[in-house]
Amino acid sequence: MLLASPLAAHASTSATSPLATPTSSVSTANNAVSTATGAASLTTPVTQALAPKAAGTTTVVTVPAPASTADAYAAKVDGLLAISHTHATASGSGTSSTADPLELGGPTPPASQFGGTQNGPGANSSALLDTAPYAPANQFRLALTPWTVSNTQNTASAVSDIVLLDLGDQTTAQSASVRVLQSTSNATWNPSASSANASSDGAIVKAGGPSGLNIDLLHAETNSSGTGHSYLLSINGNEIGSSDQVNGKCTLTVPGLLSLDCLTATGGVANNVISQAAGVVSVTLGGSPAGLNVGLIQSTSSAGTPAPPTVSSGGGGQQNGGGNNGSGGSGSQAAKAGTGSLAFTGSNVFELLLAAILLGLSGAALVLATRRFRTTTA
């Protein structure tokens, strides 16, 4: 029994030690990291990881709003000609706007009097003829191919006309104005939302100031915060021959020869982006897709809001002894709570107790046998 006692005592002490010590736990409050790109930063989504990740850590990744774009033109023949074409775009990486009263053979105007582009904050304008610098202010202005581009850090605007005529102060009833083949494009961006609108008109005639007569001939507009539409004529807001009235039935198709759509207004939402298109006349000559595309009074716009943030849980941090605190994490030297395994060995408590008892019995038998042997020999 002298041999068995130390072994049993040692086994008992080793077995009860981890069970008596309370299992340590790490309590970490859920942390959320929310990042958004500022007005002057890139639109690339930003992920901020917590290092090292603790149990219960949550990483939230936010994505800025998509870029906004707007386009409008009075007339266009793909690859050959464009009349009064405007474009505006805004995103986290900057703004850009283009206004071209005349484009020949592509997107480049033949001279600065027929268009220009502004990248980033600033403004620019020109015209083939403009009496504004010479005529009395707010009295008379005649301009041929006037165009203007104006940007800030978050907004872009472009306006183009073929003919512009103002008589009198346009804010008073003693005034009149004419715009021929005008187009406008506007885009705005910030991390929480982007917006865009575009419009194109065949001719706009106003008389009697803001509350006077307003005639708009051939019009198409799109707006990311509303719905796009087009019409043939509007007199003080009363539309005649609108896309709502036609309801997509103004079409003509001659297979292999032409495909015509008029008074169109289409749009939808995909991935938090609102895209719209509207036009008075769109023709494909020679059949699609190899045909020649011709458009009259067209506008498009695209903008939207950020996608929902993505949330991911951390994998867990380390415990003492090298164990992993996350789900599925385990250390080869860490004791598993509730399994009866000893720390640092992994041996079962009951197996050690049984071995100690067997050793004790064997020792007792050996002592007893030795005493009998001595008695017999004596």
C-alpha positions in Angstrom: 0.0 0.0 0.0 3.0 2.3 0.5 3.6 2.1 -3.3 0.0 2.5 -4.2 -0.7 5.5 -2.1 1.6 8.1 -3.7 0.5 7.0 -7.2 -3.2 7.2 -6.3 -2.7 10.5 -4.6 -0.8 11.9 -7.6 -3.5 10.7 -10.0 -6.3 12.2 -7.9 -4.6 15.5 -7.7 -3.9 15.7 -11.4 -7.4 14.7 -12.2 -9.3 17.1 -10.0 -7.1 20.2 -10.8 -8.6 21.2 -14.1 -12.1 20.4 -13.0 -11.8 22.6 -10.0 -10.4 25.5 -11.9 -13.2 27.5 -13.6 -13.1 27.6 -17.4 -12.0 31.0 -18.5 -14.2 32.8 -21.0 -13.5 35.9 -23.1 -16.4 38.3 -23.5 -16.0 40.7 -26.4 -18.6 43.3 -27.4 -19.6 43.2 -31.0 -17.7 45.8 -32.8 -18.9 47.2 -36.1 -16.6 49.0 -38.5 -18.4 51.2 -41.0 -16.3 52.9 -43.7 -17.6 55.2 -46.4 -15.6 57.0 -49.1 -15.7 60.8 -48.9 -16.5 63.1 -51.8 -12.8 63.4 -52.8 -11.9 59.7 -52.4 -12.2 56.7 -54.6 -15.3 54.6 -55.1 -13.4 51.4 -54.3 -15.2 49.6 -51.4 -13.1 49.8 -48.2 -12.9 46.9 -45.7 -11.5 47.6 -42.2 -10.4 44.5 -40.4 -9.9 44.3 -36.7 -6.6 42.7 -35.9 -6.4 40.5 -34.0 -10.0 39.5 -34.3 -11.7 38.7 -31.0 -14.6 36.4 -30.4 -17.8 38.0 -31.5 -16.1 40.6 -33.7 -18.2 41.8 -36.6 -16.9 43.6 -39.6 -19.3 45.8 -41.6 -18.3 46.8 -45.1 -20.1 49.7 -46.7 -20.0 50.6 -50.4 -20.4 54.2 -51.6 -23.2 55.2 -54.0 -22.6 54.3 -57.6 -21.5 56.9 -60.1 -24.2 59.1 -61.8 -24.2 59.8 -65.5 -26.4 61.8 -67.9 -26.5 62.1 -71.6 -28.7 64.1 -74.1 -28.5 65.0 -77.7 -30.8 66.7 -80.2 -29.8 64.5 -83.1 -27.3 61.8 -83.6 -26.0 59.5 -86.4 -23.7 56.9 -84.8 -20.1 57.5 -85.7 -20.9 60.3 -88.1 -22.6 63.3 -86.6 -24.1 64.6 -83.3 -25.9 67.8 -82.7 -26.2 69.5 -79.3 -24.7 66.6 -77.3 -24.2 66.9 -73.6 -22.7 64.5 -71.0 -22.2 64.7 -67.3 -20.8 62.2 -64.8 -20.1 62.4 -61.1 -18.5 59.8 -58.8 -16.2 59.5 -55.8 -13.2 59.9 -58.1 -14.4 63.3 -59.5 -16.7 65.0 -62.0 -16.7 65.6 -65.7 -19.0 67.4 -68.1 -19.0 67.8 -71.9 -21.1 70.1 -74.1 -20.8 69.9 -77.9 -23.2 71.7 -80.2 -21.5 70.0 -83.1 -19.6 66.7 -83.4 -18.2 65.4 -86.6 -16.9 61.8 -87.0 -16.9 61.1 -83.3 -17.1 62.7 -79.9 -14.6 65.5 -80.8 -16.0 68.9 -81.9 -14.3 70.5 -85.0 -13.3 73.5 -82.9 -13.7 75.0 -79.4 -16.5 77.2 -80.7 -18.5 73.9 -81.1 -17.9 72.3 -77.8 -15.6 71.5 -74.9 -15.0 69.4 -71.7 -14.4 70.3 -68.1 -12.8 67.7 -65.8 -13.0 68.4 -62.1 -14.1 71.6 -60.5 -14.3 74.6 -62.8 -16.3 76.2 -65.6 -15.8 76.8 -69.3 -17.9 78.1 -72.2 -17.7 79.4 -75.7 -19.8 80.0 -78.8 -19.4 80.7 -82.5 -21.2 84.0 -82.0 -22.5 85.5 -78.8 -23.6 89.1 -78.4 -23.8 88.9 -74.6 -20.5 90.7 -73.9 -21.6 93.6 -76.1 -25.3 94.0 -75.7 -27.0 95.7 -72.7 -27.4 93.3 -69.8 -30.8 91.6 -69.6 -31.9 93.3 -72.8 -30.8 91.4 -75.8 -28.7 88.3 -76.5 -28.2 86.2 -79.6 -25.8 83.3 -79.6 -25.0 80.6 -82.2 -23.7 77.2 -80.9 -23.3 78.4 -77.2 -22.2 75.8 -74.8 -21.4 75.8 -71.1 -19.8 73.3 -68.7 -19.6 73.8 -64.9 -18.4 71.4 -62.2 -17.9 71.3 -58.5 -16.3 68.5 -56.5 -19.6 66.6 -56.5 -21.7 68.0 -59.3 -21.3 68.2 -63.1 -23.5 70.3 -65.5 -23.5 70.8 -69.3 -25.8 72.9 -71.6 -25.7 73.2 -75.3 -27.8 75.0 -77.9 -27.6 75.6 -81.6 -29.5 79.0 -81.4 -30.2 81.1 -78.3 -32.2 84.3 -78.4 -33.2 86.4 -75.3 -35.2 89.6 -75.5 -35.6 91.6 -72.3 -35.1 90.5 -68.7 -36.2 86.9 -68.5 -37.4 87.3 -65.0 -40.1 89.8 -66.0 -43.2 89.7 -68.1 -41.7 92.0 -70.6 -39.5 89.3 -72.1 -39.3 86.5 -74.7 -36.8 83.7 -75.5 -36.1 81.0 -78.1 -34.0 77.9 -77.7 -33.3 75.7 -80.8 -32.0 72.2 -80.4 -31.1 72.4 -76.8 -29.8 69.7 -74.5 -28.8 69.6 -70.8 -27.1 67.0 -68.6 -26.6 67.1 -64.8 -25.1 64.6 -62.4 -24.5 64.7 -58.6 -22.7 62.3 -56.3 -22.2 61.8 -52.6 -21.4 58.6 -50.7 -25.0 58.2 -49.6 -26.7 58.7 -53.0 -26.2 59.9 -56.5 -28.6 61.5 -58.9 -28.8 62.5 -62.6 -31.1 64.1 -65.1 -31.0 65.0 -68.8 -33.3 66.6 -71.3 -33.3 67.5 -75.0 -35.7 69.8 -76.9 -36.3 70.6 -80.5 -37.4 74.2 -79.8 -38.6 76.1 -76.7 -40.4 79.4 -77.1 -41.3 81.6 -74.1 -43.1 84.9 -73.9 -44.3 87.0 -70.9 -41.8 85.7 -68.4 -42.0 82.7 -66.1 -45.8 82.7 -65.8 -46.4 83.5 -69.5 -46.6 81.4 -72.6 -44.4 78.3 -72.8 -44.3 76.2 -75.9 -42.0 73.1 -76.1 -41.7 71.3 -79.3 -40.2 67.7 -79.3 -39.0 66.9 -75.8 -37.4 63.9 -74.0 -36.2 63.8 -70.4 -35.0 61.4 -67.8 -34.6 61.9 -64.1 -33.2 59.4 -61.5 -35.6 60.7 -58.9 -38.7 60.4 -61.1 -39.8 58.8 -64.4 -38.7 59.6 -67.9 -41.0 60.7 -70.6 -41.2 62.3 -74.1 -43.7 64.2 -76.1 -44.3 66.0 -79.4 -45.7 69.2 -78.1 -46.4 70.9 -74.7 -48.2 74.2 -74.3 -48.0 75.5 -70.7 -47.6 72.0 -69.4 -50.4 70.4 -71.5 -48.7 67.6 -73.4 -49.9 66.5 -76.9 -48.6 63.1 -78.2 -46.7 62.0 -75.1 -45.1 58.6 -74.3 -47.7 58.0 -71.7 -50.5 58.5 -74.2 -48.8 56.3 -76.9 -47.8 53.7 -74.3 -45.2 52.0 -76.4 -47.4 51.5 -79.5 -45.6 54.0 -81.8 -43.4 51.5 -83.6 -42.7 50.4 -87.2 -40.6 47.5 -88.4 -39.6 46.5 -91.9 -37.4 43.4 -91.6 -34.0 44.0 -93.0 -34.8 47.6 -93.9 -35.6 49.6 -90.8 -36.9 49.6 -87.2 -38.5 52.7 -85.8 -39.6 53.6 -82.3 -41.1 56.9 -81.4 -42.2 58.6 -78.1 -40.4 56.1 -75.9 -39.7 56.1 -72.2 -38.1 53.1 -70.5 -36.3 52.4 -67.3 -35.8 50.2 -64.3 -33.8 49.4 -61.2 -31.0 46.9 -61.0 -28.5 46.6 -58.1 -29.7 49.8 -56.6 -29.1 51.7 -59.8 -32.0 53.5 -61.6 -31.4 53.7 -65.4 -33.8 55.5 -67.7 -34.0 56.4 -71.4 -36.4 58.5 -73.4 -36.6 59.7 -77.0 -38.8 61.2 -79.6 -37.6 59.1 -82.6 -35.1 56.3 -82.8 -34.4 54.5 -86.1 -32.1 51.6 -87.1 -31.5 51.6 -90.8 -30.6 48.3 -92.4 -31.6 46.1 -89.6 -30.1 45.4 -86.2 -27.3 44.9 -85.1 -25.2 45.9 -88.1 -27.6 48.8 -89.1 -27.0 52.5 -88.8 -28.6 54.1 -85.7 -30.2 57.5 -85.9 -31.8 59.3 -83.0 -33.7 62.5 -82.6 -34.3 64.2 -79.2 -32.8 61.5 -76.9 -31.8 61.5 -73.2 -30.5 58.9 -70.8 -29.6 58.9 -67.1 -28.2 56.5 -64.5 -27.8 56.9 -60.7 -28.6 55.2 -57.5 -28.0 54.4 -53.8 -25.4 52.2 -52.1 -25.9 48.5 -51.9 -26.7 47.2 -48.3 -23.6 46.8 -46.1 -22.1 43.3 -45.9 -21.6 41.9 -42.5 -19.1 39.2 -41.6 -18.2 37.6 -38.2 -14.6 37.2 -37.0 -13.0 33.8 -36.8 -12.1 34.3 -33.2 -9.0 35.2 -31.2 -6.4 33.1 -29.4 -6.7 31.9 -25.8 -4.0 31.0 -23.4 -2.2 27.9 -24.5 -2.7 28.7 -28.2 -6.3 27.7 -28.5 -8.7 29.4 -30.9 -11.7 31.3 -29.3 -13.9 31.0 -32.5 -16.2 28.2 -33.4 -14.3 25.1 -34.3 -11.1 26.5 -32.9 -9.1 24.2 -30.6 -5.5 24.0 -29.2 -3.6 20.7 -29.1 -2.5 21.5 -25.5 -5.7 23.1 -24.2 -8.1 21.1 -22.0 -11.5 20.6 -23.4 -14.1 21.6 -20.8 -16.6 19.0 -19.9 -14.8 16.1 -21.6 -12.9 14.8 -18.5 -9.5 15.3 -20.3 -6.5 16.6 -18.4 -4.7 19.7 -19.4 -1.5 19.2 -21.4 -2.0 15.4 -21.7 -5.5 14.7 -23.0 -5.5 11.5 -20.8 -8.8 10.4 -19.4 -9.3 10.9 -15.6 -11.0 7.5 -15.0 -8.3 5.6 -16.9 -5.6 7.1 -14.6 -7.7 6.3 -11.5 -8.1 2.7 -12.6 -4.4 2.4 -13.3 -3.6 3.7 -9.8 -6.0 1.2 -8.2 -4.4 -1.7 -10.2 -1.0 -0.6 -9.2 -2.1 -0.3 -5.6 -3.5 -3.9 -5.6 -0.4 -5.2 -7.3 1.8 -3.5 -4.6 -0.4 -5.0 -1.8 -0.2 -8.5 -3.3 3.6 -8.2 -3.7 4.0 -7.1 0.0 1.7 -10.0 1.2 3.6 -12.5 -0.9 6.9 -11.3 0.5 5.7 -11.6 4.1 4.5 -15.2 3.5 7.8 -16.1 1.8 9.7 -14.8 4.8 7.4 -16.7 7.2 7.8 -19.9 5.4 11.6 -19.7 5.1 11.8 -18.8 8.8 
